Amino acid sequence: MTELDAYSDFIRDRVRKDLEEGTYSGRVQTRFPPEPNGYLHIGHAKAITVDFGTAEQFGGICNLRLDDTNPDTEETEYFTSILADIEWLGFHPAAVLHASDYFGQLYEWAVHLISQGLAYVDDSDTETISTQRGGFGKPGIDSPFRSRPIEENLDLFARMRAGEFPDGAKVLRAKIDMNHENMALRDPVMYRIRHSHHFRTGDQWCIYPTYDWAHGQSDAIEKVTHSICTLEFDTHRPLYDWYLSKLPLPAEKPQQIEFARLELTHTVTSKRRLAKLVAEGTVDGWDDPRMPTLGGLRRRGYPAKALRDFCIEIGTTRTNSRQNIEALESYVRRELNANAPRRMAVLRPLRLVIDGWPTDADGSPVVEYFEVANSPDNPESGTRQVAFTGELFIEAEDFAEVPPPKFFRLSIGREVRLRGAYLVTATSLETDAASNVTVVHASYDPESRGGDAPDGRKVKSTMHWVSAPHAIDITVALYDRLFTTPIPGEATGEPLDDLNRNSRELLAGSKAESALAGTAPGEVVQFERLGYFAADGETPALFHRTVGLRDEWAAIQRRLG
């Protein structure tokens, strides 16, 4: 039984009905059709879950079909990343296909439409065609080339194919209705001339189909039954159906179904704007952990299962909405809490010296080892040995020279528990020339080994720590929202106006227990009391904070509000 079993929504209800009525002879086949002009983002995770999940639930298949119809923006790099992201998310295409696989058939079908008087070559430029189409409530104007004879159109289209004309000189348009209330049916462009090198077909073609022309026909060639799209393609469905109704198809006509795309607060998914962030160096690349790309989320440590669960649980509807990013983070936190091992690390280290700590015969400080659970909630994860000495690192914020109200951590004269080790009491401190605390001295209760007082006295605070002689150096990346407002661009119309220029803080002097050195690239661990952190896949000893232990962002907003 999978997480999709018995799942229902309006798309699944349509599929069930088709299966009951034998519409496609009991077949279910979908496809995921991204354009290889950028990296997949969180919105694509929803589409992938719907496309692949629907096919999986009904025993069908889902293909990956790259919409590679724009040679100017597409690259092999993007195709490779798309396939890797889909498989990381937990889905496996039945076949990996490309719209360019069908360029020959699409061309033949375009010739068919021309020969039926349903398409024509137009010499008008892009601006003129846009003006001719009119607008909502404003009638369109027939192109002066709309009445060209069929034979002339066939000749010109063949010459377009042969490369006789420069870019922009001519286009092929469908001949439908220049006064249709649906703007998509006002003689849409089918082919444009582009003398550009294609990353798969090379220089074989100099005319390229538009998405609307390639989409439905590619579905038909592949024998797709349910062509699932996001809601912005709703107005294009009549054009999808019109093209299919005019062609000699190899199988039953596929049906297009639209659903609302996934949008998150504090997030932008426009490929154009994300590409700008990369090009201008605002982020380190498409897989920067601040990016909403699947590569970025993976590098930050988001588990694939958390994304799948989130996409399933928010449901599939036909109503556009924006989900709170905190809801996604709660799924990430839940998954990591169940599976991530625990470690101790100190992000902003302050030296703690335990006066009176015993020494060996040679004068060396005694080293004790404490057995600590790798995951208290998961006994099967086992335990590890953590070294403890008389010289430790604690978090600088865990000590206050002058403690504020309700501060229960370490201060002069106050006793605290060091996680799993001893009770200690701060006795004195050292400062530098600027009066910054550099060392805290403390006494310890040797009878409190394990962290509990023998007389049963209570302490109000438990702190994590790292043995100074055994600590390893790590760099930690802390992240804030990439955009400062819940709906970027709501005030100005430009989402990048709300970019958070201080969305990352790098801490280069952090310390961690030695067990962290064995963390595999990409593995996520819980830094006790601090949050979940992912080991970078390329830079050794770099850890990205995935998410906090609790919804710290909401707490900050409440304080500010």
N, C-alpha and C positions, 0 to 999 in steps of 0.2 A: 504494500500500500504506500503511495507517495503522498506528498503534501498537497497534490492537486486532485486526488481522488474525491469524488462527490462534490467538487467545487462547482458553483453555478453562477452565471451572470447572463446578460442578454446575448452575448456572443455564443456561449456554450448552449444556451437554449435554442438558438438558431441552428447550430450544428446538430443538436439532438433531433430537432424537427426534420432536418434534411435527411438524417439517417433513418428516421422512422418512415419517411415518405420515399426513401430510395432515390433521392434526387441525384446523387452521384454514385449510384450503385454500391453504396456502403463505404465509399472512400472518404477520407479526410486528409487534405493536404494543404498546408500553409507555406508561407515563405517569409523570411525577414530580409527586407530590401534596402540596406543602408547605402548611401553614396560614399565611396572611399576618398573623401576630401577632408577628413579630420578624424579625430578619435571619438569613440562612443562615449556617451555621458549617461548620467543617472536616468534621464528620460528614456534613453534607449533600453535601459534595464527593464523598464516597465513593458516596452514593446516586445522585447525578447521573451519575457515571461509569458506574455499573452500569446505571441505567435507560436513559440515552441511548446508552451504549456498546453494550449488548446489541442494541438496535434497529439501530444503525448497522452493526454487524458482520454482521447478517443481512439487510441491505437493507430494513429496516422503518422505522417512524416512531415517534417518541416525542412525546407532547403534554405541555405544562405544564398541570396542572389545579390551580388554587388551591382548597384545602379551606376555603372561606369560609362555614362553618356556625356560627360563633360571633361574632355582631355586636358583642359587648362588648369584644373584644380585637383586632379586625382593622381595618387601616387601609390606605388607598391607598398610603401611604409604603412599607409593607412589600412590597406587591405590586410596586411599581416597582423596589425594590431587589432583589427575588428575580429578576426577569427580567434585570436588569442583571448580576447575579452569574452566572447561568447562561450568558449570552452571553460574559462575560469568561472564563469557564472553558473556552470553546471549543465550546459546544454550542448548537444552535438548534432550538427547539421547532417541530414541524410545525404546531401550533396552540396558541394560548393560551386556555385554557378555565377555567371556574369551576364549582364544585359548585352555586352559586346559579343557573347556567344551567338546572339541572334541577329546581329546586324544585317546579315544576308537576307534572312527571312523577313525582317522588318522592312527592308528595302523593297523586296518583292511585293509585300502587302501594300506598301505605299504606291507602287506602280498600279496595283489592282484598284485602289481607290481612285487614282487619276483616271484610269481607263473607264471607270464607272461614272465619271463626272463629279466625283466627290472630293477632289483635292486639286489644287492649282498652284502654279509657281507665281510668286509675287515678287516684284522688283522693288517694292517699297522698303524704306529703311525702318528701323525699330521705332523711332519716334512717330513716324507717319502711321504705322500700323497701330500703335497705341492710341493715337488720336482717332483713327477710323473706328475703333471698337466702341467709342462713346463711353457711357457710364451708366450707373444705376438711374433709371428714369430718363436717360438720354439715349436716343436711338443711335445705332451704329451707321457707318457709311460704307457702302460696298467699295472694295478696292477697284481701281480701273483695270486691274489685271484679272479680276474674278471671272470674267467672261472669256478668257483665253480658250481657244479650241483644245480639245483633248490631245490631239496629235502634237500641238505645239508644247503643251505642258509635259508630255512624255519626253519630247526631245530635249527640252530645257532641263528637266530633272536628270536625265541621263548625262547631260553635259555638266551639271552640277556635280554629279558623282565622279565624273572623269577629271574634275579639277580645273575646268576652264575659267571659272569665275573667282574673284577674290572674296575674302571674308566680308559678309554683310551685303554682298551684291544682290542676293536673292534668298528667299526662303520658300519652303513648301508649306501651304496652309490647307487645312481641311475646309471643305465648303459645306457649312451647316446652316447658320441663320444669324445674320448680322444684327437682328433685332430681338434675339432671344433674351428673355429676362435673366437667364443665367449667363453671366459674362464668359464663363468657361466655354460656352458653345458658340461664341461669336468668332467663327473661323480661326480656331487656334493654330498656332505654328506647330508643325510636325518635324521639320528639319531646318537646321541652320548650317551655313558653310563655315567650317573652321579648319584651316590648314595647320593643324596642331598635331604633335606627336602623341599618340595614345600609349599609355604604359603597357597595354597588352597587345593591341593590334598594330602598333607602330604607325607607319604612314600609309596603311592600306586604305584608310577612309579619310575623306576631307569633308564629308557631311555627317552630322551627328543628330540622332533623334532626340527630341525633347522627352522629359520624364513622362508626361501624359501619354505620349505616343508609345514609348517603350514599355511602360508599366503593365497595362492590361494585356498587351499582346504577349509579353514575356510570361505573364501568368498563364495565358492560354496555351502557349507552347509547352510549358512545363506541366500542364494539366492540374494547376492549382484549383482547389474547390472553393476555399474561403480566403479572400485577399484582405487581410486585416490591416487597417491603416489608422492613423490618428485623425482627430476630428477635423483638422484643417482641410482634409481631402473630401469632406462631405459634398461640397459644391462641385467637385470634379467627378463625382460618381456618374452623373448623366453622360459626361463625355466618355468616361471609361466604358459605359454600356453602349454608347453610340458606335464607337470604334468596333467593339466586338460584334455588334449586330450587322456590320457591313462586310465582315470577312469570312472566308471559308475556314472555320476553325477545326483543329484536329480532334477536339473533344467537347464536352459540355462547357457552356460559358461559365467562367468563374464569377463569383459574386463578391463585391467589395462591401466590407463592413467597417464602420468607423467607431472609434472610442476616444475618450478624452485622454490627452497626454498627461504625463506626470510633471508637475512643476513643484518646486520646493521654495520655501522662504529663504531669503539671504543667498539666493543662487541664480545664476544666469546660465542658460544652456544654448544660447545662440552660438553656432559654430563660428560665425564671422567675428563675434566679440571675443570668444575664447581664443581664436587664432590671433587676434590683435594683442591679447595679453601675452601670448607666447612670443610673437614677433617683436614686441617692444621690450621684452625682458622683465615685464612686471612679475611674471612667474618663471620658474626654471625650465618649464617645458610642459608638454601635454600631460605628463604624469606627475606634475607637481602635486604634493598631497593636499594643497588647497583647492585644486581644480575639481569640478564635479564630474570629470571623466572617470570611466571605470578604471583606467590605468592609475589615475590619481587616488581614487578611493582604495584600490588594492594596495598601492604603495603606503597609504596611510594606515592600513591594517584592517579595513572594513572586511568582515567575512562575507563570502559570496552568499552563504545561506541567509544571513541577516537581510541582504538586499532582496533575495527571492521572497522571503517571508513578508517583508514590508510591502513589496509590490502586490503580493497576493492578498494580504489582509486589507489594504486600502480599497480594494475592489476595482472593478472595471465598469465604468459608466459612460454615458454620453453627455455629461455635464462637466465643463471645465472648472477646475478648482486648484487651489494651491495648498499643498500639505506643509505642515510645520516641520522644519528640519529636525527639531527636537524629537519628533515621533520616530524618524529614521534612526536617530542616535540611540533611542531607547531599545530598538531591535538589535543594534550593534552591541550595546552594553549587555543586553540579556545573553546574546550568543557568546560573547567573550567571557562573561562571568562564569559560564558553565564550562568553558574549555581552556581559558588562558592560565598558564602557570603563574605563581606569585614569585616575585623577587623584591629585594630591597635596593633602593637607589636614593641618592640624595642629590637634588637638582642644584641647590645653591648651598654648598657645603660650609659648615662652620665647625671648627675643630673642638672636640670635647675631650678633655684629659681627666681621667679618673685618678685622683691622687690616692696613693696607698695601694695601688694595684700590685699584686705580688710579682716577684721576679724569679727566674731560675737561678741555679747555682752560679751560672756565668754572668748573671746580672741582666739577662735578657727578659723582657716582659713575658709573663706566662700567656700562652695562647689557649683559650678554651674553645670548644666547639659545641654548638647547640643544634639539636635536630629540629628542623623546621619543616612543616608540611608544605609541599609544593602547591597544594590547593586544599584548604580546609574543607571545602564543600565536596571534594572529590577524593576520598581516601585512596582510591586506586592509583592516583597520580604519584603516590609515594612521598618520600621526604628527602631532604638534603642536609648536609652539614655546613653550618655557617660559622666562620671564625669570629671570635670576640677577644679583644685585647683592652689594655688600659688607655688606648688612644683611638678615638672614633671620629666619624663625621656625622653630624646631625643637620637637619634643615635650619638655615639661618632664621627662618620665620618661626621656628619652634622655640626660640629663646627671646626673651624680652628683658632688657635691663630695667626698664620701668614698665611693668605689665599693665595693660589697659584693663578696664572692667571685663569680667567674664573670660579672662585669659587664663587657661588652666595648664598651659604647657610650662616649659622650664623657665624659671627665674631664680634669682638668688634666694636661697632658703626654701625653695619649693621642691618637693619630691615628685618624680614622675617614673613611669615604667618604661624601660627600654624593651621593645617588643621581644618576648620570649627569652629575655636575658636577666637583667637585674633592675632593682629599684635604685635610682641615683638622685642625689640632691645637689643642686648647684651651690657652690661655696664662694667663688670669686671669678673674676674675669680679667682678660688682658685686652688692651686696645692699641691701635696704631696712632700715628701722629695726628690723624684727623678724627680721633675719638671713636673710630669704628671698632666694634667688638671683633677680635680676631681669634681668641681662645676663651673657652669657658672651662673652669675647673669644677670638679664635682667629687663628692664622696659616694661610696656605694655600700649597699647592705649585702655582705657576703652570704647571709642566710636567705636571701630572696632569689636564689638561683632558679631560673625558669620564669621569673617575673612576678611572683607572688610573695607577699610578706608572711613570715612564719607566724606572726601574731594576728594575722587576719586584717590588719589595717588597710584602708582603701586609699587609692590614689585616683585622681580624676582624669589623668591623661596617659595615653600610651603612644610612644613615639618610635618611628623607625630609625635605623642607624646603619652604618657601614664601618667595619673595622678599617682604620686608616692604613695599616701596613699591607692589608690584603685587597684593598680597593683597586678597581680598574677605572681608568678614565673613559668617560663617554661624552658624546655631544648630544644634546636633546633639543628637538625642535618643538616648540609650543605654538599652537595655532589658534587664531581668532577667526571670526567670520570673514570671508573674502569680501563680502559686501555688507555695509553698515546698516542698511534698511531691509525690512522684511520683503518689500517688493522693489528691487533695484530699478531706478529710473522712474518711479511713480511720480515724483515731483517735477522732473525736468524732461522726461521722455528719453533720456539716454542712461541706460543702466550703469555704464562705466563711470558716470558722475558720482555714484555712490560706492566706488571702490575703496576698500579699506587698505590704505598704504602701510599700515602697521599690523598686517595679519599674521606675521610670523616673528617669533623671538627665538634666537639660537643661543643656547647655553653651552659654552664650550668647556667649562670646568667641572662638570658634574661627576659624581662618584657612584660606583655601583659595586655590589658584592661580586665576587669572582665568578660565580655560577653564570652570570649574565654573559660571560665571554663565549659560552657555548650556544648562544641563541642563534638559530638558523636564520639566514636572510629571509625577510618577510614574516617571520614568526612574531606573534603578538604575545606580550607578557604583561601581567599587572604589576606595576610598581606600587607597592603597598602604600595606601593612604593617598596616592597621587593620581592614579588613572591607569589606562591601558596604553601601551607603547609598542610600536612595531619596529623591528630591526630593519634598517634600510637594505635594499637588495644589492646596492652597488658600493656605498660608502661604509667601510667598517666602523663599528662603534658609534654609528649615528642611529638615534631612535626618534621616531615621529610619534607625537601623542595622538592616538587614535580618537579617544573620547575619555571624558572624566568618569569617575566612579558614580557620580550623580549628575544631575542636570545643573551644572554650575552656571551655565549661561542664563537659565531662567532665574536663578537666585540673584545674579548680577542685575538683570533687568528689573527685578522687584525692588532691589535697593535703589536703583537709579530712578525708578518710577515714583 
